Protein backbone atom coordinates (compact mmCIF):
# COMPACT_ATOMS: atom_id res chain seq x y z
CA UNK A 1 0.00 0.00 0.00
CA UNK A 2 0.97 3.65 -0.46
CA UNK A 3 0.53 5.38 2.88
CA UNK A 4 0.74 9.04 3.89
CA UNK A 5 1.22 9.83 7.59
CA UNK A 6 0.27 13.44 8.23
CA UNK A 7 1.73 15.21 11.28
CA UNK A 8 3.98 14.03 14.09
CA UNK A 9 3.86 13.60 17.88
CA UNK A 10 7.10 12.53 19.61
CA UNK A 11 8.12 10.11 16.88
CA UNK A 12 4.84 8.16 16.79
CA UNK A 13 4.54 8.36 13.01
CA UNK A 14 8.29 8.00 12.47
CA UNK A 15 8.33 4.70 14.37
CA UNK A 16 5.15 3.55 12.63
CA UNK A 17 6.66 4.35 9.24
CA UNK A 18 9.72 2.22 10.01
CA UNK A 19 7.47 -0.72 10.88
CA UNK A 20 5.37 -0.27 7.74
CA UNK A 21 8.48 -0.13 5.55
CA UNK A 22 9.65 -3.46 6.97
CA UNK A 23 6.26 -4.91 6.03
CA UNK A 24 6.84 -3.82 2.44
CA UNK A 25 4.66 -0.72 2.20
CA UNK A 26 5.50 2.63 0.64
CA UNK A 27 5.29 5.35 3.30
CA UNK A 28 5.66 9.13 3.34
CA UNK A 29 5.48 11.43 6.37
CA UNK A 30 4.37 15.03 5.87
CA UNK A 31 4.99 17.06 9.01
CA UNK A 32 6.72 19.90 10.75
CA UNK A 33 9.58 19.28 13.19
CA UNK A 34 7.27 18.75 16.23
CA UNK A 35 8.63 21.85 17.96
CA UNK A 36 11.98 21.51 19.72
CA UNK A 37 11.97 17.73 19.16
CA UNK A 38 13.32 18.25 15.62
CA UNK A 39 11.73 15.14 14.10
CA UNK A 40 12.04 15.45 10.36
CA UNK A 41 9.44 14.09 7.95
CA UNK A 42 9.79 13.41 4.24
CA UNK A 43 7.69 16.41 3.23
CA UNK A 44 8.66 19.33 5.44
CA UNK A 45 5.69 21.47 6.50
CA UNK A 46 7.63 23.47 9.11
CA UNK A 47 7.91 27.22 8.71
CA UNK A 48 11.37 28.61 8.00
CA UNK A 49 10.59 32.26 8.82
CA UNK A 50 9.60 34.05 12.02
CA UNK A 51 7.06 36.75 12.80
CA UNK A 52 4.33 37.60 10.32
CA UNK A 53 6.19 35.86 7.46
CA UNK A 54 6.33 32.67 9.51
CA UNK A 55 2.58 32.82 10.15
CA UNK A 56 1.86 33.30 6.45
CA UNK A 57 4.22 30.42 5.59
CA UNK A 58 2.58 28.05 8.10
CA UNK A 59 -0.78 28.69 6.41
CA UNK A 60 0.46 28.33 2.83
CA UNK A 61 3.02 25.52 3.03
CA UNK A 62 0.52 22.63 3.37
CA UNK A 63 -1.37 23.95 0.32
CA UNK A 64 1.86 24.25 -1.68
CA UNK A 65 2.52 20.57 -0.85
CA UNK A 66 -0.94 19.37 -1.90
CA UNK A 67 0.25 17.75 -5.12
CA UNK A 68 2.51 15.50 -2.98
CA UNK A 69 -0.33 14.60 -0.60
CA UNK A 70 -2.60 12.91 -3.12
CA UNK A 71 -3.02 9.45 -4.60
CA UNK A 72 -2.43 7.33 -1.49
CA UNK A 73 -4.28 4.19 -0.44
CA UNK A 74 -4.32 5.45 3.16
CA UNK A 75 -3.82 8.86 4.69
CA UNK A 76 -3.70 9.14 8.47
CA UNK A 77 -3.55 12.37 10.46
CA UNK A 78 -1.98 12.44 13.90
CA UNK A 79 -4.59 14.91 15.16
CA UNK A 80 -7.56 16.74 13.59
CA UNK A 81 -6.12 20.09 14.72
CA UNK A 82 -2.86 19.57 12.87
CA UNK A 83 -1.40 21.85 11.50
CA UNK A 84 -1.68 23.93 14.67
CA UNK A 85 -2.00 27.30 12.96
CA UNK A 86 -4.94 29.27 14.32
CA UNK A 87 -6.49 30.56 11.12
CA UNK A 88 -5.50 27.62 8.92
CA UNK A 89 -8.65 26.38 7.07
CA UNK A 90 -8.36 22.84 8.41
CA UNK A 91 -11.81 21.57 7.46
CA UNK A 92 -11.40 22.71 3.86
CA UNK A 93 -7.87 21.26 3.73
CA UNK A 94 -8.93 17.85 5.12
CA UNK A 95 -11.86 17.69 2.71
CA UNK A 96 -9.34 18.03 -0.15
CA UNK A 97 -7.13 15.29 1.32
CA UNK A 98 -10.15 13.03 1.78
CA UNK A 99 -11.29 13.58 -1.80
CA UNK A 100 -7.92 12.80 -3.38
CA UNK A 101 -6.91 9.72 -1.34
CA UNK A 102 -8.59 6.30 -1.12
CA UNK A 103 -9.15 6.26 2.65
CA UNK A 104 -8.66 8.66 5.54
CA UNK A 105 -8.05 7.82 9.21
CA UNK A 106 -7.62 10.02 12.24
CA UNK A 107 -5.66 9.22 15.37
CA UNK A 108 -7.00 10.06 18.81
CA UNK A 109 -3.57 11.04 20.14
CA UNK A 110 -2.95 14.16 22.16
CA UNK A 111 -5.31 16.95 23.05
CA UNK A 112 -8.34 17.41 20.86
CA UNK A 113 -11.84 18.71 21.52
CA UNK A 114 -13.29 15.26 22.34
CA UNK A 115 -10.58 14.80 24.96
CA UNK A 116 -11.34 18.19 26.49
CA UNK A 117 -15.11 17.70 26.44
CA UNK A 118 -15.32 14.17 27.83
CA UNK A 119 -12.04 13.66 29.66
CA UNK A 120 -12.91 15.69 32.79
CA UNK A 121 -16.08 13.64 33.37
CA UNK A 122 -14.89 10.18 32.27
CA UNK A 123 -11.44 10.10 33.88
CA UNK A 124 -10.93 10.00 37.66
CA UNK A 125 -7.96 12.32 37.29
CA UNK A 126 -6.69 14.30 34.34
CA UNK A 127 -4.27 17.10 33.34
CA UNK A 128 -6.81 19.76 32.38
CA UNK A 129 -6.65 22.09 35.40
CA UNK A 130 -2.86 22.05 35.57
CA UNK A 131 -2.59 22.54 31.82
CA UNK A 132 -4.77 25.67 32.05
CA UNK A 133 -2.92 27.02 35.07
CA UNK A 134 0.69 26.33 34.12
CA UNK A 135 0.88 25.79 30.36
CA UNK A 136 -1.59 28.22 28.82
CA UNK A 137 -1.96 30.39 31.95
CA UNK A 138 -5.62 31.02 31.25
CA UNK A 139 -9.05 30.09 32.56
CA UNK A 140 -10.02 28.53 29.24
CA UNK A 141 -8.57 26.84 26.20
CA UNK A 142 -9.85 26.88 22.63
CA UNK A 143 -10.37 23.11 22.69
CA UNK A 144 -13.17 23.71 25.21
CA UNK A 145 -15.19 25.83 22.81
CA UNK A 146 -18.27 24.49 20.99
CA UNK A 147 -16.77 25.48 17.66
CA UNK A 148 -13.70 23.27 18.30
CA UNK A 149 -15.88 20.30 19.24
CA UNK A 150 -18.12 20.83 16.21
CA UNK A 151 -15.08 20.92 13.91
CA UNK A 152 -13.52 17.87 15.61
CA UNK A 153 -16.75 15.90 15.10
CA UNK A 154 -16.88 16.88 11.42
CA UNK A 155 -13.36 15.57 10.81
CA UNK A 156 -14.17 12.35 12.72
CA UNK A 157 -17.28 11.94 10.56
CA UNK A 158 -15.26 12.66 7.42
CA UNK A 159 -12.81 9.90 8.32
CA UNK A 160 -13.11 6.17 7.72
CA UNK A 161 -12.22 5.61 11.36
CA UNK A 162 -10.74 7.11 14.52
CA UNK A 163 -7.88 5.10 16.06
CA UNK A 164 -7.06 5.79 19.74
CA UNK A 165 -3.47 5.19 20.86
CA UNK A 166 -4.30 4.70 24.56
CA UNK A 167 -7.20 4.41 26.99
CA UNK A 168 -7.24 8.12 27.89
CA UNK A 169 -8.31 8.96 24.33
CA UNK A 170 -10.30 5.81 23.74
CA UNK A 171 -12.74 6.61 26.56
CA UNK A 172 -13.26 10.15 25.22
CA UNK A 173 -14.44 8.75 21.87
CA UNK A 174 -16.83 6.30 23.52
CA UNK A 175 -20.15 6.64 21.68
CA UNK A 176 -18.50 7.91 18.49
CA UNK A 177 -19.51 5.46 15.75
CA UNK A 178 -16.20 5.97 13.93
CA UNK A 179 -14.08 4.88 16.90
CA UNK A 180 -12.00 1.77 16.18
CA UNK A 181 -9.92 -0.44 18.48
CA UNK A 182 -7.01 1.11 20.33
CA UNK A 183 -3.58 0.41 18.84
CA UNK A 184 -0.51 0.75 21.12
CA UNK A 185 2.21 3.33 20.52
CA UNK A 186 4.95 1.98 18.21
CA UNK A 187 8.68 2.01 18.96
CA UNK A 188 11.44 0.76 16.70
CA UNK A 189 13.01 -1.71 19.12
CA UNK A 190 15.87 -2.35 16.69
CA UNK A 191 17.03 1.26 17.06
CA UNK A 192 16.62 1.59 20.84
CA UNK A 193 19.60 -0.10 22.45
CA UNK A 194 18.80 -2.15 25.54
CA UNK A 195 21.41 -1.99 28.31
CA UNK A 196 21.34 -3.79 31.62
CA UNK A 197 20.07 -1.34 34.24
CA UNK A 198 23.03 -1.15 36.64
CA UNK A 199 22.66 1.00 39.76
CA UNK A 200 25.75 2.89 40.90
CA UNK A 201 26.32 4.68 44.20
CA UNK A 202 23.04 6.52 43.71
CA UNK A 203 19.77 5.56 42.08
CA UNK A 204 19.36 8.06 39.21
CA UNK A 205 15.71 9.15 38.81
CA UNK A 206 14.76 11.22 35.76
CA UNK A 207 11.64 13.15 34.78
CA UNK A 208 11.54 14.64 31.29
CA UNK A 209 10.48 18.27 31.15
CA UNK A 210 8.07 19.15 28.35
CA UNK A 211 4.62 20.55 29.12
CA UNK A 212 4.81 21.31 32.84
CA UNK A 213 1.11 21.19 33.65
CA UNK A 214 0.03 18.48 31.22
CA UNK A 215 2.64 15.97 32.40
CA UNK A 216 2.14 16.69 36.12
CA UNK A 217 5.65 18.02 36.72
CA UNK A 218 4.65 19.98 39.83
CA UNK A 219 3.87 16.69 41.61
CA UNK A 220 7.26 15.31 40.61
CA UNK A 221 8.98 18.45 41.91
CA UNK A 222 7.16 18.19 45.24
CA UNK A 223 8.11 14.51 45.52
CA UNK A 224 11.74 15.28 44.65
CA UNK A 225 11.96 17.92 47.38
CA UNK A 226 10.91 15.42 50.04
CA UNK A 227 12.95 12.56 48.62
CA UNK A 228 16.09 14.72 48.45
CA UNK A 229 15.83 15.54 52.16
CA UNK A 230 15.16 11.90 53.13
CA UNK A 231 17.74 10.17 50.92
CA UNK A 232 20.53 12.65 50.03
CA UNK A 233 23.13 9.86 49.73
CA UNK A 234 20.95 7.40 47.84
CA UNK A 235 19.24 9.39 45.09
CA UNK A 236 20.19 11.60 42.17
CA UNK A 237 17.03 13.40 41.08
CA UNK A 238 16.92 15.01 37.63
CA UNK A 239 14.30 17.08 35.80
CA UNK A 240 15.47 18.12 32.35
CA UNK A 241 14.27 18.15 28.78
CA UNK A 242 12.83 20.33 26.02
CA UNK A 243 15.59 18.98 23.77
CA UNK A 244 15.68 17.49 20.28
CA UNK A 245 14.39 13.92 20.59
CA UNK A 246 17.72 12.22 19.86
CA UNK A 247 19.52 14.35 22.49
CA UNK A 248 16.72 13.73 24.97
CA UNK A 249 16.99 9.95 24.54
CA UNK A 250 20.74 10.17 25.04
CA UNK A 251 20.17 12.03 28.32
CA UNK A 252 17.73 9.32 29.40
CA UNK A 253 20.32 6.58 28.85
CA UNK A 254 22.35 7.46 31.96
CA UNK A 255 19.37 7.07 34.29
CA UNK A 256 17.96 4.10 36.21
CA UNK A 257 14.38 5.25 36.72
CA UNK A 258 12.16 7.36 34.46
CA UNK A 259 9.06 9.12 35.76
CA UNK A 260 6.70 9.59 32.83
CA UNK A 261 3.48 11.61 32.80
CA UNK A 262 1.57 11.19 36.08
CA UNK A 263 -1.70 12.80 34.96
CA UNK A 264 -2.46 9.92 32.62
CA UNK A 265 -3.84 6.37 32.88
CA UNK A 266 -1.31 5.24 30.25
CA UNK A 267 2.29 5.73 29.18
CA UNK A 268 3.21 8.23 26.51
CA UNK A 269 5.99 7.82 23.93
CA UNK A 270 8.52 8.98 26.53
CA UNK A 271 7.63 6.10 28.83
CA UNK A 272 7.68 3.53 26.03
CA UNK A 273 11.15 4.71 24.91
CA UNK A 274 12.32 4.32 28.54
CA UNK A 275 10.95 0.77 28.80
CA UNK A 276 12.70 -0.15 25.56
CA UNK A 277 16.02 1.06 27.00
CA UNK A 278 15.58 -1.09 30.09
CA UNK A 279 14.67 1.62 32.58
CA UNK A 280 12.39 1.15 35.55
CA UNK A 281 9.37 3.31 34.71
CA UNK A 282 6.92 5.13 36.97
CA UNK A 283 3.84 6.50 35.22
CA UNK A 284 0.42 5.64 33.86
CA UNK A 285 -0.44 1.96 34.30
CA UNK A 286 -4.03 1.93 35.49
CA UNK A 287 -5.99 -1.33 34.97
CA UNK A 288 -8.16 0.39 32.34
CA UNK A 289 -5.06 1.50 30.45
CA UNK A 290 -3.56 -1.97 30.44
CA UNK A 291 -6.84 -3.58 29.40
CA UNK A 292 -7.07 -1.14 26.50
CA UNK A 293 -3.70 -2.47 25.26
CA UNK A 294 -4.91 -6.06 25.66
CA UNK A 295 -2.61 -6.92 28.59
CA UNK A 296 -3.18 -7.78 32.24
CA UNK A 297 0.03 -6.41 33.73
CA UNK A 298 3.28 -4.63 32.97
CA UNK A 299 6.48 -3.70 34.77
CA UNK A 300 5.38 -0.05 34.89
CA UNK A 301 4.77 1.21 38.43
CA UNK A 302 1.51 3.13 38.37
CA UNK A 303 1.58 6.64 39.82
CA UNK A 304 -1.20 9.14 40.31
CA UNK A 305 -0.89 12.95 40.34
CA UNK A 306 0.13 13.45 43.96
CA UNK A 307 3.58 13.57 45.52
CA UNK A 308 2.98 10.72 47.98
CA UNK A 309 2.19 8.30 45.16
CA UNK A 310 5.49 9.18 43.45
CA UNK A 311 7.45 9.04 46.71
CA UNK A 312 6.10 5.56 47.48
CA UNK A 313 7.12 4.28 44.07
CA UNK A 314 10.67 5.67 44.31
CA UNK A 315 11.02 4.25 47.83
CA UNK A 316 9.88 0.83 46.56
CA UNK A 317 12.65 0.92 43.99
CA UNK A 318 15.21 2.02 46.58
CA UNK A 319 14.24 -0.91 48.76
CA UNK A 320 14.52 -3.24 45.77
CA UNK A 321 17.67 -1.91 44.11
CA UNK A 322 18.82 -5.49 43.59
CA UNK A 323 15.78 -6.10 41.34
CA UNK A 324 16.11 -3.06 39.08
CA UNK A 325 18.06 -4.91 36.37
CA UNK A 326 15.28 -7.52 36.24
CA UNK A 327 12.59 -4.82 36.19
CA UNK A 328 14.38 -3.18 33.26
CA UNK A 329 14.62 -6.49 31.39
CA UNK A 330 10.90 -7.10 31.97
CA UNK A 331 10.13 -3.65 30.56
CA UNK A 332 12.13 -4.34 27.42
CA UNK A 333 10.32 -7.65 26.95
CA UNK A 334 6.98 -5.86 27.41
CA UNK A 335 7.83 -3.35 24.68
CA UNK A 336 8.98 -6.05 22.28
CA UNK A 337 5.74 -7.95 22.85
CA UNK A 338 3.32 -5.00 22.72
CA UNK A 339 4.94 -1.89 21.19
CA UNK A 340 7.29 -3.32 18.54
CA UNK A 341 7.11 -1.11 15.45
CA UNK A 342 6.56 -4.13 13.19
CA UNK A 343 3.79 -5.67 15.31
CA UNK A 344 2.05 -2.31 15.74
CA UNK A 345 2.38 -1.55 12.02
CA UNK A 346 0.71 -4.88 11.29
CA UNK A 347 -2.24 -3.88 13.50
CA UNK A 348 -2.61 -0.60 11.60
CA UNK A 349 -2.59 -2.40 8.24
CA UNK A 350 -5.21 -4.86 9.53
CA UNK A 351 -7.37 -1.99 10.77
CA UNK A 352 -7.08 0.06 7.59
CA UNK A 353 -7.92 -2.95 5.42
CA UNK A 354 -10.89 -3.94 7.58
CA UNK A 355 -12.68 -0.70 6.58
CA UNK A 356 -12.27 -1.19 2.83
N, C-alpha and C positions, 0 to 999 in steps of 0.2 A: 504493500500500500504506500501511497504518497501521503505524508502526514505533515501538517503545519501546526507547530506549537506556538501559541501567541502569548507573549508576556512571560515574566519570570519572577519567582519567589524563592530566594535562598538556594537556588540550584535544583529545584524540583523538576523543572522541565529539562534542564541539562542532563540530569541523571536519568530521566525517563528516555530522553533521546538516545543516550548511550545503550540502554537496554533494547530499545526498538531497532537500532542499527544492528545489534548482534542477532536479532531475530530476522534480519534480512529486509527491513523496511527502509524506505527513503524518507528522511526526516529533515525538516528545516525549522529552526527557531527564529522567530521575529520578536525582538524585545529591545528594551533599553538595557542599561547596565545594572539595574536593581539598586540604585543609589550608590552608597559607598562600597557595596559588595563587589562591584566591578566584574559582573558575570556577563561575558560577551555572548551574544547570539550570532546567528548567521546573517540575518538582516538587521542592521543596527537602526533602532528607532530612537536612540538617545539624542537629546539636543546637544549641539556643540557650541552654542552661544549662550551668553548670560543676559539677564535683564529682559527688555521687551522683545529683543530679537530671539532670545531663547524661547520665550512664550509663543511667539509666532511659529518658530521652527517645530516646537512640540505639537502644535496643532496641524501643521502641514505635512510633516515627515511621513506619518502613516499613510496619508493619501498619495504621496509621491511613490510609496512602495506598493501601491495596490496591484500593479501588474505582476508583482512577485508573490502576491498573497492569494492567487486564484488557481483553480484547477487541481485541487487536492481531493483525495478520497475522504480525508478527515481533517477538520480544523478544530483545535481545542484552545479555548482561552483560559488563562490562569485565574481570571477574575472579571466579572462583567463591568467593573469600573476601570479596567485597564484599557487605554492609557490614562493615567491619573492627571489629566490636564482639565481644569475646571470647565472650560467652555468648549471642550472638544465634543463634536456631535456624535457621541458614542452610538446611539440607537441607529442613526443613519448609516454609520460606518459598519456596524455589525450586520445590518440588513444587506449591505453590499457583499460582505464576506459570506453570509449565508447563501445568497443567491448564486455566487460563483464558485462554490465548493460543494462536494457531494453530501457531506454531513457536517454538523456543527455541534460540538459539546462544550459544556461550561464546567469548570471546576468550582466546587465550594471549598475555597482555600483562602483563608485570610478574611479580613473584615469586608463584609458587604451588607446590604440593607436588610436581608433576611436574618443575618447574624445579630444585627443590632435590634431588630424588632422582636425576635423570639428568644434570643439568648438570655436576656435578663429574667425571663419568666420560666424558662425550661431548664436552666442550669442552676445548681445550688450555689455556685460561686462563679464569678466571671470577672473579666478585666475592665468592664465598661467605666465604672466610677473612677478608677485610677487612671485610665487612659484620658478621660476628660480633664481630670485635675492636673496631671503631670505632663502629658504628651501634647494635648492641644490647648491646655490651659483655658478652657471655656466651659460654660454650662451645657453646651449642646454641640452636636457634630452633624455634619450634613447627611450622614448615613441614617440619622434618626428621622429625617424629614419624609413626609408622604410622597413627595416627588421622587426621592431616591428609591423608595420601596416600589413605587409604581414602575419606574424604569427597570429595576432589578427583575421584577416579575415578567416584564415584557421580554427581556433577554432570555430568561429561563424558558418562557413559552416558545420563543423563537428557536431554541435549541432542540436537538434530538434527545438530550438528556443532561442532567446535572449530576456530576460525580463528586461526592464528598471525599476528602482525604483523611478525615478523622471524625470521631463522634461529635465533637463540639459543633461542627458544621452540619453533620448529618441530622442531628436533632432539630436544628433550626430550619431544615427543609422538610421536616415531617409534615405530611399533608400535601406537599407539592407533587403533582402527578408525574412530573418529569424527573424526580429524584431517583437515582440508580443506587446500586450497592456501593458502599464505601470501599475505596482502594487505598492501601497503605502508601505512605511516602516512599519513594524509591531512592536508593543510594547505590552507587557503583562500588560494590565491595571489592572489586579488583584494584581500584585506585586508592582506597583507604587502607593504609598499612595497619595491620594489627600488631601491637607490641604487648608483651606481658606487662601487666600493671604492677610495677615494683614500687613499694613505698620506701622512701628514704628516711631521713631523720624526722621529717615532718610529713604529715598527710597534706597534700596540696589540693585545695578545694577551689574550683573556678566557676564563676558565673559570668556569662557573656553579656556585655552591655549592648543593648540595641534600643528598643523602645521601653523606656524606664517604667512607665505605668502599665503598659500592656503586658509585659513579661513578669510584673510583680517584684521588681528590683528593690523596692523599699523594704519588703519583708526580708529579702536576703541581706540587705544592709543591717537591719535590726538584729537579725540572727548572728551575723558576723561580729557585731559589736560585743554581744554577750559571749560568743564562743572565744573571741580573742582574749577576753579577760579570764575566762575559765581555763583555757588550754594554750597559753602563750608559747609553750615549748613543743607542743604537739601538732599545731596546725599552721599552715600557710594559707591565708585567705585572699583570693584575688577576684576583683571585678574589673574587667577590661573588655574592650571590643570596639565596635564601630570601625572595623577594618575591612579591607578587601577580603573576600571569602578565603582565598588561599592563605593569606597571612594569618587570618583568624584561626584556621584549622591548625596551622603550625604552632600558634600560641597554645592551643588546646592540648597539643601532644605532650607537653611537659607536666601535665596535671594528672592527679589520681582520680579525682571526683569532679563531675560536672553537674552543676545545678541548672537545670533547664527552666523553662517558663513554669511558674507555680500558680498561675491563674487559670490553668487549663486542665481538662480531664485527660489530655493526651500529650504525647511528645511532639515537638516541632522538629524541623529539619536539624536544628542544632543538636537536639538530644539524640537523634538517630545517627548523626555523624559521630557523636561521642561514643555511643554503644559500639559502632563499627570499629573504632580505635581500640576498644577494650577498656574504656573508662567505667567506673561505677557511676551510675546516673541517678540523680534525684530530680523528680519532676512529675508530670502528669501520667498517672497509671491507675486511674479509677477503674472499677470493674466494668462500667459501661464503655469506657474507652477501649479496654482490652477485648471485650465482646464484639465491639464494632470491627476490630481487626481480625476476628475469628480465632482468638486465642484465650486461654484461661488464665495464664500467668506470664510474667516476664521478670527479668532481673531488676527492672526499674523500681526504685523506692518511691512510692507515691508521696507527694507533699502537697499540702493545701496552702492557701495564701495567708499564713500567719507565722510569726517567727518561731514559735514553739514547735510547730510541725517540722520546720527545717532543722532546728537545733537537735531534735530527737533523732532525725535521720543521720546527721553528721556524727552524733555521739554513737549511734549504732555501728557506724563504719569504723570509728576510732576503737571501739571495743572489739571489733572483728577485723583488725588490720591484717591478720594472717589469712583472711578469706578474700581479700580484695582482688588478688590475681584470679581466683576462681570466679568471682562475680564478674570481672571484666571479660573472662573467656565465655561465660554464659551469655553476656550481652552481645558479644560478637556472633555467637551461634544463633541468637534470637534474630539479629539483623539478617544474617544469611538465609534464615528460614522464612522470614516475613517481609523484609524490605529490600531484598536483592533486586537490583535494577532489571535483571532479565526476567525474574518471576513476576515483578510488578508490571513490567511492560507487557508480558503475556496476558495479564488480567485486563489491561486496557484494551488490547487487541480483541480479546473475547467480548468485552463490553461493547466496544464500537460495532463489532460485527453482529452482535445480537439485536441491534436496532435496525439493521438494514431491511 
